[in-house]
Amino acid sequence: MAQRVAVLADSTLDGDSRAHRVAAAAAGAGYDVTLIGRAVPDPGPAPPGVRVLRVSVAETLHRHRLRRPRPGVRRPLAYRGADSYEYRNARLTAQAALIATRSAELDVVHRPLPLKAAARIGHGGAHLVQAVRRAWTAVRSAQYRAAVRSRTAPGGLLDNAVVTLTRGLRGSEAWRRLDPLLLDLEIAYGPVLDELRPHLIHALGHRTLGTAVRAAYRAEGAGHRIEVVWDAFARRAASHRGTAARDAHERAYAPLADGVVTVADAYADQLRKRHTLSATPTVVLNAPPHDPCPAPTPGVREACRLAPEIPLLVHSGAVAPSRGLLTVIEALPKLYDLHAAFVVPDPADPHLLDLMDRAAELGVARRLHVLPYVRPADIPAFLSSADIGVLPVHHLPHRQLALPTRYFEYAHARLPVVVSDVRAMSAATLELGNGEVFRSRSTPDFVRAVGAVLTNPRRYRKAYDRTDTLRVWSWQTQAAPLLDLYGRLLGPGRSG
């Protein structure tokens, strides 16, 4: 009987290339693989030979912080919960409708003059009461919304002080207080793992690590051994609270993992020192499979309905402000007939809508194309009909350590790249000669870099032919040490 491997991800899976690649590699090596992630209304196809379980994560504990924020001394009038806020505003709306109806009634219904005068005096009082209620509700509602915003994106002095105090008092257990979502994941995924009884859990990212380790403890108590492999990503938390929660969670569970893999040598060294690991984590780049003769397929150019002679740059990935896509939008007026395609996970993302508004202000909206994600296996072929792949990210510590997944996908699409001067990307680009580097956030320098590539694109594409880079940057090569780790942990005799 094949050994069972569970690949556990806190994602909706469809755009999670790492989860798909890990699961497919394990299945190809003969393991019985289950890929576990969040439920979505319209799920995409599963990797070949992999069973997919999509689990609903209620986020009850996480959402409680947003639905019942603590106003504190700064917002003493704020409603104490979402129910009160929604009820008071709905009641105010209903009362306004009744008053408007009464006004119309007084205008159209015939009454003796004395009665009509009395009714209008009474109705004027109702208007006054409604105005007072509206003002009072507006004040309380504004304070409630401010309290929710501070919970959604914490970062004030008081919140940071509370975070620091919590870390000091609770140490590695501080994550329970600082990030209740981690407990929501335990509620959702824990029973699934207990029923599945895998021999190995591959936990993608820090959020699934604790859930995997706790499942392994419960299984061992029942006489079944589970190995835990933690796949650590170099990502930035959104706030001081998030950073503190992540640090505490990793400190609590990273030393308990049986194996650790990550995406860059520099980050592997950091992890070993930070968590005093017994061995340096195995580095497995999240590179696509190498396909030297891909089958012809409709690509990004066809999706944008552009002729072959029209220059097209593409960005694939999320559109958060730190991704630097505003630089691309600001550059379009200076690049004349150049078109830009953003391949995004969520076309309704508010940040994307802001970028589209800015493109409209600059008069370049018709040259901006927004496209949905394609399957991870199809990304390089889909992107290959563009002229340039761009990664204009801002300088952040976690981006200095590792090449992003999109960089490898651009390489396998054989696209010249234009990247900002963050350490890992700029070093790789300058060494390989496959593109140009520009100063992060500098629109003029981005225009210069794009112009240089468009002037002689063949020069940059040839860089991929001069070295063995694409073979090294391929999932076939990168999966080998991962499967070797699985083999060492599970051994030849583990089954049942």
MIMI-162720 format. One line per field, with one value per residue (C-alpha): residue in three letters; x, y, z; chain; residue number from 1. Coordinates in pm, 1 decimal. Layout:
N
aa: (ALA/...);
u: (X/...);
v: (Y/...);
w: (Z/...);
ch: (A/...);
i: (NUM/...);
REM end
This chain:
496
aa: (MET/ALA/GLN/ARG/VAL/ALA/VAL/LEU/ALA/ASP/SER/THR/LEU/ASP/GLY/ASP/SER/ARG/ALA/HIS/ARG/VAL/ALA/ALA/ALA/ALA/ALA/GLY/ALA/GLY/TYR/ASP/VAL/THR/LEU/ILE/GLY/ARG/ALA/VAL/PRO/ASP/PRO/GLY/PRO/ALA/PRO/PRO/GLY/VAL/ARG/VAL/LEU/ARG/VAL/SER/VAL/ALA/GLU/THR/LEU/HIS/ARG/HIS/ARG/LEU/ARG/ARG/PRO/ARG/PRO/GLY/VAL/ARG/ARG/PRO/LEU/ALA/TYR/ARG/GLY/ALA/ASP/SER/TYR/GLU/TYR/ARG/ASN/ALA/ARG/LEU/THR/ALA/GLN/ALA/ALA/LEU/ILE/ALA/THR/ARG/SER/ALA/GLU/LEU/ASP/VAL/VAL/HIS/ARG/PRO/LEU/PRO/LEU/LYS/ALA/ALA/ALA/ARG/ILE/GLY/HIS/GLY/GLY/ALA/HIS/LEU/VAL/GLN/ALA/VAL/ARG/ARG/ALA/TRP/THR/ALA/VAL/ARG/SER/ALA/GLN/TYR/ARG/ALA/ALA/VAL/ARG/SER/ARG/THR/ALA/PRO/GLY/GLY/LEU/LEU/ASP/ASN/ALA/VAL/VAL/THR/LEU/THR/ARG/GLY/LEU/ARG/GLY/SER/GLU/ALA/TRP/ARG/ARG/LEU/ASP/PRO/LEU/LEU/LEU/ASP/LEU/GLU/ILE/ALA/TYR/GLY/PRO/VAL/LEU/ASP/GLU/LEU/ARG/PRO/HIS/LEU/ILE/HIS/ALA/LEU/GLY/HIS/ARG/THR/LEU/GLY/THR/ALA/VAL/ARG/ALA/ALA/TYR/ARG/ALA/GLU/GLY/ALA/GLY/HIS/ARG/ILE/GLU/VAL/VAL/TRP/ASP/ALA/PHE/ALA/ARG/ARG/ALA/ALA/SER/HIS/ARG/GLY/THR/ALA/ALA/ARG/ASP/ALA/HIS/GLU/ARG/ALA/TYR/ALA/PRO/LEU/ALA/ASP/GLY/VAL/VAL/THR/VAL/ALA/ASP/ALA/TYR/ALA/ASP/GLN/LEU/ARG/LYS/ARG/HIS/THR/LEU/SER/ALA/THR/PRO/THR/VAL/VAL/LEU/ASN/ALA/PRO/PRO/HIS/ASP/PRO/CYS/PRO/ALA/PRO/THR/PRO/GLY/VAL/ARG/GLU/ALA/CYS/ARG/LEU/ALA/PRO/GLU/ILE/PRO/LEU/LEU/VAL/HIS/SER/GLY/ALA/VAL/ALA/PRO/SER/ARG/GLY/LEU/LEU/THR/VAL/ILE/GLU/ALA/LEU/PRO/LYS/LEU/TYR/ASP/LEU/HIS/ALA/ALA/PHE/VAL/VAL/PRO/ASP/PRO/ALA/ASP/PRO/HIS/LEU/LEU/ASP/LEU/MET/ASP/ARG/ALA/ALA/GLU/LEU/GLY/VAL/ALA/ARG/ARG/LEU/HIS/VAL/LEU/PRO/TYR/VAL/ARG/PRO/ALA/ASP/ILE/PRO/ALA/PHE/LEU/SER/SER/ALA/ASP/ILE/GLY/VAL/LEU/PRO/VAL/HIS/HIS/LEU/PRO/HIS/ARG/GLN/LEU/ALA/LEU/PRO/THR/ARG/TYR/PHE/GLU/TYR/ALA/HIS/ALA/ARG/LEU/PRO/VAL/VAL/VAL/SER/ASP/VAL/ARG/ALA/MET/SER/ALA/ALA/THR/LEU/GLU/LEU/GLY/ASN/GLY/GLU/VAL/PHE/ARG/SER/ARG/SER/THR/PRO/ASP/PHE/VAL/ARG/ALA/VAL/GLY/ALA/VAL/LEU/THR/ASN/PRO/ARG/ARG/TYR/ARG/LYS/ALA/TYR/ASP/ARG/THR/ASP/THR/LEU/ARG/VAL/TRP/SER/TRP/GLN/THR/GLN/ALA/ALA/PRO/LEU/LEU/ASP/LEU/TYR/GLY/ARG/LEU/LEU/GLY/PRO/GLY/ARG/SER/GLY);
u: (0.0/134.9/237.2/-2.6/110.4/-108.2/-13.3/-173.7/-221.2/-399.0/-508.6/-783.2/-531.2/-625.7/-354.2/-117.5/155.5/371.3/90.8/17.2/382.1/454.8/143.4/217.8/580.7/476.0/209.3/462.5/694.4/425.8/279.4/-94.8/-138.5/-419.0/-405.4/-597.4/-698.2/-985.5/-1321.8/-1414.9/-1741.2/-1592.1/-1279.6/-1032.6/-891.5/-672.6/-316.1/-307.4/-316.2/-395.2/-708.3/-818.4/-1010.3/-1151.4/-1240.6/-1459.2/-1274.7/-1535.4/-1284.0/-1518.7/-1242.2/-1067.9/-1384.7/-1487.2/-1213.0/-1366.4/-1732.2/-1677.0/-1384.3/-1287.7/-1343.1/-1133.2/-1074.9/-1019.7/-1368.1/-1598.6/-1916.2/-1852.2/-2108.3/-1989.6/-2054.5/-2155.5/-2509.6/-2572.3/-2413.2/-2619.0/-2941.9/-2917.4/-2837.8/-3115.4/-3364.2/-3258.2/-3312.3/-3656.1/-3756.1/-3641.5/-3863.8/-4164.0/-4105.3/-4078.6/-4403.4/-4573.4/-4457.5/-4614.0/-4931.9/-4968.1/-4932.4/-5197.4/-5458.4/-5728.3/-5793.4/-5956.8/-5706.8/-5669.6/-5601.1/-5357.4/-5165.3/-5142.2/-5025.5/-4755.3/-4632.7/-4612.3/-4436.7/-4183.8/-4101.8/-4049.5/-3805.0/-3615.8/-3598.3/-3482.7/-3209.8/-3081.7/-3089.6/-2910.4/-2632.0/-2593.5/-2590.5/-2341.3/-2099.2/-2125.6/-2105.1/-1794.7/-1623.8/-1727.6/-1589.1/-1264.6/-1239.4/-1293.3/-1027.3/-778.0/-853.4/-825.8/-492.6/-348.4/-47.2/-120.8/102.1/-143.6/-191.0/184.4/232.8/-27.2/146.9/484.1/335.4/162.7/486.3/669.4/411.3/321.1/635.5/593.9/227.1/149.1/21.4/-299.9/-389.1/-240.3/-370.4/-692.5/-706.6/-445.8/-700.4/-969.7/-741.0/-704.7/-1084.0/-1118.8/-815.7/-744.6/-1035.0/-955.5/-597.6/-710.5/-940.7/-692.3/-407.8/-128.0/226.9/364.0/216.9/374.9/273.7/291.5/368.6/378.1/0.8/-40.4/267.9/103.8/-198.3/30.6/243.4/-60.2/-212.3/114.4/103.2/-255.3/-172.6/133.1/-80.7/-302.5/-5.1/39.8/356.8/330.0/631.4/594.1/773.4/745.8/770.8/880.1/821.7/991.4/686.4/614.0/333.7/90.3/146.3/353.2/83.0/106.5/486.1/478.3/216.0/412.5/737.4/577.0/404.2/722.3/924.1/666.5/651.2/948.2/1184.6/921.0/910.0/1086.7/1210.8/1218.6/1231.3/1240.0/1291.6/1637.1/1979.4/1983.3/1646.6/1752.9/2047.6/1821.6/1575.9/1846.7/1987.1/1649.8/1501.2/1826.0/1737.5/1952.0/2009.8/1998.5/1662.6/1651.9/1622.8/1353.6/1289.4/927.2/1015.9/783.4/852.8/1088.7/915.0/1159.7/884.8/560.4/243.1/102.3/-166.3/-357.1/-159.4/-172.2/-143.5/-444.4/-637.6/-566.7/-656.6/-332.1/-148.1/206.5/373.5/217.8/459.3/318.1/453.4/296.8/282.0/150.8/53.1/-114.7/-148.6/-78.5/78.3/419.9/420.1/502.8/243.7/169.7/513.7/395.2/77.6/265.9/508.5/248.7/197.2/571.1/586.4/337.3/197.7/307.9/27.3/32.3/-142.1/-198.4/-277.6/-438.2/-595.1/-884.3/-1016.1/-1224.6/-923.8/-958.1/-591.3/-647.8/-948.5/-727.5/-473.2/-743.0/-874.3/-523.7/-485.2/-811.5/-687.5/-370.7/-565.6/-409.0/-698.7/-738.3/-375.0/-423.3/-562.3/-673.9/-685.0/-766.8/-520.0/-462.4/-369.0/-17.4/92.0/-10.2/148.9/479.5/310.9/38.4/289.3/527.9/350.8/430.8/747.9/855.6/784.5/798.8/853.4/863.4/843.1/938.5/1228.5/1114.0/1337.2/1174.6/1210.0/1585.9/1628.2/1464.6/1372.1/992.8/798.2/701.9/1066.5/1108.7/784.2/901.1/1226.6/1047.9/831.1/1166.4/1065.0/1313.2/1255.0/1249.7/1293.6/1346.1/1680.1/1596.2/1894.6/1802.6/1634.4/1884.9/2179.5/2025.5/1930.5/2271.4/2447.0/2225.9/2178.6/1810.9/1680.6/1727.0/1728.3/1574.4/1560.9/1255.3/970.1/1148.3/915.3/1181.2/1425.7/1153.0/1082.1/1454.6/1473.9/1164.4/1293.4/1628.2/1461.4/1222.5/1511.4/1681.6/1463.2/1646.7/1964.0/1789.2/1606.3/1935.4/2056.5/1841.3/2027.1/2375.2/2350.4/2191.2/1974.0/1633.3/1718.9/1838.6/1538.2/1294.5/1061.3/1210.9/1544.6/1405.5/1170.5/1459.0/1586.3/1227.0/1152.5/1487.8/1378.9/1048.2/1238.0/1470.4/1180.6/945.9/1193.1/1114.2/910.8/654.1/302.3/-49.3);
v: (0.0/342.5/579.1/867.2/1228.5/1527.6/1862.8/2127.1/2485.6/2790.0/2892.8/2826.6/2612.3/2715.6/2982.3/2812.7/2684.5/2559.7/2341.1/2197.7/2125.6/1960.6/1743.2/1643.3/1555.5/1337.1/1163.6/1105.1/940.8/687.0/838.0/848.0/1226.8/1441.3/1816.0/2010.7/2377.0/2617.3/2568.6/2791.1/2815.4/2717.6/2505.8/2437.5/2098.8/1891.4/1788.2/1444.4/1157.6/1383.9/1380.6/1730.7/1814.2/2164.5/2261.4/2549.8/2772.5/2967.0/3217.9/3264.1/3358.5/3583.4/3769.8/3820.1/4083.2/4270.3/4229.4/4325.1/4568.2/4713.4/5088.6/5177.6/5531.4/5666.8/5575.0/5562.8/5613.8/5337.1/5060.0/4751.3/4511.9/4468.4/4367.3/4694.3/4897.8/4730.5/4743.0/5114.4/5214.8/4998.1/5139.9/5493.9/5418.4/5275.1/5577.2/5811.3/5624.9/5655.8/6029.4/6083.4/5892.4/6102.9/6421.7/6308.6/6209.8/6555.8/6706.9/6497.8/6406.3/6669.1/6765.5/7060.1/7343.2/7321.6/6946.8/6988.8/7260.2/7042.8/6747.7/6956.4/7084.9/6726.8/6617.7/6898.0/6755.3/6414.4/6571.2/6726.6/6399.4/6220.2/6479.3/6431.8/6053.8/6078.1/6292.1/6068.2/5752.6/5907.7/5983.7/5635.3/5471.7/5668.0/5561.7/5200.3/5199.4/5351.7/5078.5/4812.0/4971.4/4966.1/4596.2/4521.1/4700.6/4735.8/4955.1/5236.6/5307.7/5155.8/4837.9/4797.7/4841.3/4571.5/4341.1/4396.5/4331.5/4014.6/3884.2/3955.3/3784.5/3484.1/3419.7/3157.3/3114.1/3476.5/3368.4/3238.3/3589.7/3783.8/3579.0/3386.3/3277.1/3014.2/2854.3/2879.0/2672.2/2414.4/2389.0/2338.5/2128.3/1935.3/1686.2/1632.4/1534.4/1312.2/1120.7/1104.7/961.8/1047.8/928.8/1273.2/1622.8/1886.6/2214.4/2508.1/2835.4/2915.2/2917.4/2545.5/2445.7/2436.6/2248.3/1983.0/1940.3/1910.4/1649.8/1455.6/1462.2/1334.4/1059.4/948.9/930.9/687.6/480.2/626.3/812.9/1126.5/1311.4/1687.2/1882.5/2259.0/2460.5/2806.2/3113.1/3451.7/3675.6/4001.1/4025.8/4314.0/4466.6/4456.9/4232.6/3993.7/3984.6/3912.7/3638.7/3475.5/3488.9/3335.9/3064.7/2970.0/2964.7/2734.8/2480.5/2510.9/2306.8/2029.8/1979.7/1667.3/1844.4/2201.7/2321.5/2676.7/2881.8/3041.0/2971.9/3303.8/3235.0/2879.9/3019.3/3267.4/2994.9/2769.5/3047.8/3187.1/2854.7/2669.9/2394.5/2082.2/2103.2/2375.2/2363.6/2203.7/2464.0/2390.7/2670.3/2711.0/2677.9/2549.4/2223.7/2259.8/2187.1/2237.6/2187.4/2327.2/2263.9/2573.4/2734.2/3065.3/3308.3/3647.2/3832.1/3651.4/3714.5/4088.0/4068.3/4233.4/4192.4/4045.7/4379.4/4562.6/4565.4/4401.3/4374.2/4142.3/4120.3/3800.5/3799.2/3999.5/4377.2/4502.3/4852.1/4708.3/4516.2/4846.9/4834.4/5204.0/5257.2/5062.1/5268.5/5597.2/5486.6/5401.0/5763.3/5781.1/5445.8/5537.8/5222.4/4978.4/4772.4/4619.5/4299.3/4226.4/3859.8/3873.2/3635.9/3870.9/4112.4/4285.7/4368.1/4730.6/4797.7/4690.5/4920.1/5207.6/5126.3/5119.7/5456.7/5601.6/5458.5/5629.1/5961.1/5933.3/5841.4/5495.7/5276.6/5113.5/4996.5/4824.0/4469.2/4276.6/3898.4/3618.0/3355.0/3043.0/2698.7/2691.2/2432.9/2664.3/2988.3/2988.6/2897.3/3156.6/3434.3/3350.9/3562.1/3884.4/4086.1/4162.3/4026.2/4290.6/4269.2/4629.2/4539.9/4780.4/4727.6/4510.9/4281.7/3953.2/4039.9/4073.1/3703.8/3495.8/3502.4/3514.1/3239.8/3477.4/3531.7/3160.8/3157.7/3451.3/3264.5/2949.7/3169.8/3295.1/3653.8/3937.0/4083.7/4431.9/4412.8/4657.4/4669.3/4439.3/4224.6/3872.3/3969.8/4232.7/3999.5/3716.4/3946.9/4111.0/3773.3/3605.3/3905.9/3828.2/4177.3/4522.0/4648.5/4982.6/5183.5/5081.7/5340.0/5540.5/5581.9/5744.6/5461.0/5204.7/5374.6/5358.0/4986.3/4894.8/5096.3/4917.6/4576.4/4670.3/4801.3/4459.6/4186.3/3899.9/3988.4/3924.5/3610.9/3455.8/3467.7/3162.2/2966.2/3041.2/2858.5/2558.6/2792.9/2670.8/2311.8/2415.7/2642.9/2360.9/2167.4/1840.1/1947.1/2120.2/1837.4/1589.5/1708.0/1733.2/1372.0/1269.1/1431.1/1241.9/918.3/975.9/1059.5/780.9/505.0/204.2/15.7/272.2/187.6/107.9);
w: (0.0/-95.7/180.2/230.8/194.7/279.5/126.3/347.9/226.0/365.6/16.9/-234.4/-427.0/-781.5/-806.6/-560.7/-791.4/-503.2/-368.7/-713.2/-788.5/-454.1/-479.2/-840.6/-757.3/-464.2/-673.3/-951.2/-698.0/-607.6/-291.6/-223.4/-221.3/-84.2/-145.0/120.8/89.8/126.6/-36.9/-332.1/-528.0/-865.5/-810.8/-1087.3/-1190.6/-960.3/-1046.6/-1214.3/-966.1/-668.8/-455.4/-352.3/-34.8/-12.9/341.7/456.5/704.2/901.5/1048.8/1345.6/1587.7/1338.5/1237.1/1598.9/1629.6/1336.6/1431.7/1795.2/1806.8/2141.5/2112.9/2416.7/2536.1/2185.0/2058.7/2361.2/2156.6/1902.7/1877.2/2060.1/1775.1/1412.3/1509.1/1694.6/1417.5/1145.7/1350.2/1434.1/1076.9/935.3/1182.7/1094.8/723.9/792.6/1001.9/726.3/480.3/714.4/762.2/385.8/338.4/607.2/435.2/109.1/291.4/446.5/100.8/-73.3/190.1/247.5/609.2/785.2/824.9/1207.4/1191.6/907.0/1093.4/1405.2/1197.9/1032.2/1369.6/1495.5/1177.4/1217.9/1559.5/1402.4/1154.0/1443.6/1636.6/1320.0/1262.1/1617.9/1579.4/1245.7/1391.6/1697.2/1484.7/1244.0/1528.7/1678.9/1335.8/1240.9/1562.0/1506.3/1150.7/1275.3/1537.6/1269.3/1047.2/1332.0/1382.1/1010.2/974.0/1325.0/1369.6/1612.7/1909.2/2154.4/1949.7/1906.3/2280.3/2347.6/2099.3/2266.1/2610.5/2487.7/2341.1/2663.1/2882.7/2667.0/2464.6/2193.8/2291.5/2198.8/1856.6/2016.6/2123.2/1833.1/1537.8/1613.2/1246.6/1333.3/1566.0/1298.4/1074.4/1351.1/1378.6/1001.8/909.4/1229.5/1199.2/829.2/910.3/1198.5/965.3/678.9/896.1/650.2/697.2/608.4/614.4/391.6/559.0/316.6/493.4/862.4/916.3/855.1/1054.1/1397.2/1265.3/1111.8/1425.6/1652.1/1417.1/1436.1/1818.1/1823.6/1575.0/1771.7/2084.5/1892.3/1776.4/1425.0/1328.3/1108.7/971.5/928.7/655.8/689.6/367.3/482.6/266.3/297.4/319.0/498.4/752.1/706.3/1051.0/1368.8/1517.1/1222.2/1242.6/1614.5/1572.3/1291.6/1487.7/1797.3/1595.7/1413.8/1737.5/1896.3/1613.5/1374.3/1598.6/1609.2/1230.8/1107.9/796.4/667.2/307.1/177.0/-137.3/-108.1/43.8/229.6/391.3/478.4/673.7/851.7/950.5/1090.8/1308.1/1417.6/1523.2/1609.7/1366.0/1367.4/990.5/727.6/545.4/201.6/-74.4/-332.5/-580.4/-687.7/-1054.9/-1328.8/-1510.4/-1804.5/-2133.8/-2424.0/-2685.5/-2543.7/-2739.3/-2913.4/-2699.5/-2698.3/-2490.4/-2325.4/-2657.0/-2799.4/-2477.3/-2519.9/-2892.8/-2998.9/-3326.2/-3313.7/-3391.6/-3092.2/-2795.8/-2482.8/-2131.5/-1876.8/-1499.5/-1344.0/-977.7/-704.4/-728.4/-375.7/-369.8/-278.7/-609.6/-779.7/-1056.1/-1022.1/-1177.8/-1483.3/-1513.1/-1476.7/-1748.9/-2014.1/-2135.8/-2204.0/-2385.3/-2657.7/-2823.5/-2549.9/-2393.3/-2043.9/-1931.3/-1562.1/-1497.1/-1154.1/-900.1/-818.0/-1084.1/-812.7/-593.8/-469.0/-545.0/-905.1/-932.5/-811.7/-1081.7/-1347.3/-1227.9/-1252.6/-1604.5/-1702.1/-1558.4/-1768.7/-2082.0/-2119.5/-2002.5/-2345.2/-2326.1/-1990.5/-2001.7/-1693.0/-1727.2/-1481.6/-1365.4/-1569.7/-1432.7/-1280.8/-1538.0/-1823.7/-1701.0/-1898.0/-2227.5/-2165.9/-2097.2/-2380.3/-2643.8/-2454.6/-2518.0/-2159.1/-1812.2/-1539.0/-1163.4/-1035.5/-664.4/-386.9/-149.3/141.4/350.8/247.4/-122.0/-93.3/-12.7/-285.1/-650.5/-679.7/-853.2/-1135.0/-1222.8/-1297.6/-1494.6/-1706.7/-1768.5/-1885.7/-2108.2/-2243.6/-2178.2/-2136.5/-1791.0/-1643.0/-1266.0/-982.7/-805.1/-513.9/-432.5/-548.4/-876.7/-980.4/-913.9/-1115.9/-1403.8/-1426.1/-1413.5/-1672.0/-1901.0/-1961.0/-1892.9/-1743.9/-1385.3/-1286.4/-964.9/-765.0/-775.1/-1049.1/-1346.4/-1572.7/-1506.3/-1571.0/-1905.6/-1988.1/-1901.6/-2105.1/-2400.8/-2388.3/-2400.0/-2680.3/-2887.7/-2900.3/-2746.4/-2918.5/-2729.0/-2396.1/-2508.6/-2622.2/-2262.1/-2192.8/-2461.8/-2333.1/-2000.3/-1832.0/-1627.5/-1741.3/-1652.3/-1307.7/-1267.2/-1341.6/-1115.9/-1243.2/-1091.2/-783.3/-681.8/-651.3/-308.0/-182.6/-275.2/-129.2/200.2/186.7/131.3/428.9/659.9/554.3/474.8/257.6/518.1/632.1/511.9/635.5);
ch: (A/A/A/A/A/A/A/A/A/A/A/A/A/A/A/A/A/A/A/A/A/A/A/A/A/A/A/A/A/A/A/A/A/A/A/A/A/A/A/A/A/A/A/A/A/A/A/A/A/A/A/A/A/A/A/A/A/A/A/A/A/A/A/A/A/A/A/A/A/A/A/A/A/A/A/A/A/A/A/A/A/A/A/A/A/A/A/A/A/A/A/A/A/A/A/A/A/A/A/A/A/A/A/A/A/A/A/A/A/A/A/A/A/A/A/A/A/A/A/A/A/A/A/A/A/A/A/A/A/A/A/A/A/A/A/A/A/A/A/A/A/A/A/A/A/A/A/A/A/A/A/A/A/A/A/A/A/A/A/A/A/A/A/A/A/A/A/A/A/A/A/A/A/A/A/A/A/A/A/A/A/A/A/A/A/A/A/A/A/A/A/A/A/A/A/A/A/A/A/A/A/A/A/A/A/A/A/A/A/A/A/A/A/A/A/A/A/A/A/A/A/A/A/A/A/A/A/A/A/A/A/A/A/A/A/A/A/A/A/A/A/A/A/A/A/A/A/A/A/A/A/A/A/A/A/A/A/A/A/A/A/A/A/A/A/A/A/A/A/A/A/A/A/A/A/A/A/A/A/A/A/A/A/A/A/A/A/A/A/A/A/A/A/A/A/A/A/A/A/A/A/A/A/A/A/A/A/A/A/A/A/A/A/A/A/A/A/A/A/A/A/A/A/A/A/A/A/A/A/A/A/A/A/A/A/A/A/A/A/A/A/A/A/A/A/A/A/A/A/A/A/A/A/A/A/A/A/A/A/A/A/A/A/A/A/A/A/A/A/A/A/A/A/A/A/A/A/A/A/A/A/A/A/A/A/A/A/A/A/A/A/A/A/A/A/A/A/A/A/A/A/A/A/A/A/A/A/A/A/A/A/A/A/A/A/A/A/A/A/A/A/A/A/A/A/A/A/A/A/A/A/A/A/A/A/A/A/A/A/A/A/A/A/A/A/A/A/A/A/A/A/A/A/A/A/A/A/A/A/A/A/A/A/A/A/A/A/A/A/A/A/A/A/A/A/A/A/A/A/A/A/A/A/A/A/A/A/A/A/A/A/A/A/A/A/A);
i: (1/2/3/4/5/6/7/8/9/10/11/12/13/14/15/16/17/18/19/20/21/22/23/24/25/26/27/28/29/30/31/32/33/34/35/36/37/38/39/40/41/42/43/44/45/46/47/48/49/50/51/52/53/54/55/56/57/58/59/60/61/62/63/64/65/66/67/68/69/70/71/72/73/74/75/76/77/78/79/80/81/82/83/84/85/86/87/88/89/90/91/92/93/94/95/96/97/98/99/100/101/102/103/104/105/106/107/108/109/110/111/112/113/114/115/116/117/118/119/120/121/122/123/124/125/126/127/128/129/130/131/132/133/134/135/136/137/138/139/140/141/142/143/144/145/146/147/148/149/150/151/152/153/154/155/156/157/158/159/160/161/162/163/164/165/166/167/168/169/170/171/172/173/174/175/176/177/178/179/180/181/182/183/184/185/186/187/188/189/190/191/192/193/194/195/196/197/198/199/200/201/202/203/204/205/206/207/208/209/210/211/212/213/214/215/216/217/218/219/220/221/222/223/224/225/226/227/228/229/230/231/232/233/234/235/236/237/238/239/240/241/242/243/244/245/246/247/248/249/250/251/252/253/254/255/256/257/258/259/260/261/262/263/264/265/266/267/268/269/270/271/272/273/274/275/276/277/278/279/280/281/282/283/284/285/286/287/288/289/290/291/292/293/294/295/296/297/298/299/300/301/302/303/304/305/306/307/308/309/310/311/312/313/314/315/316/317/318/319/320/321/322/323/324/325/326/327/328/329/330/331/332/333/334/335/336/337/338/339/340/341/342/343/344/345/346/347/348/349/350/351/352/353/354/355/356/357/358/359/360/361/362/363/364/365/366/367/368/369/370/371/372/373/374/375/376/377/378/379/380/381/382/383/384/385/386/387/388/389/390/391/392/393/394/395/396/397/398/399/400/401/402/403/404/405/406/407/408/409/410/411/412/413/414/415/416/417/418/419/420/421/422/423/424/425/426/427/428/429/430/431/432/433/434/435/436/437/438/439/440/441/442/443/444/445/446/447/448/449/450/451/452/453/454/455/456/457/458/459/460/461/462/463/464/465/466/467/468/469/470/471/472/473/474/475/476/477/478/479/480/481/482/483/484/485/486/487/488/489/490/491/492/493/494/495/496);
REM end
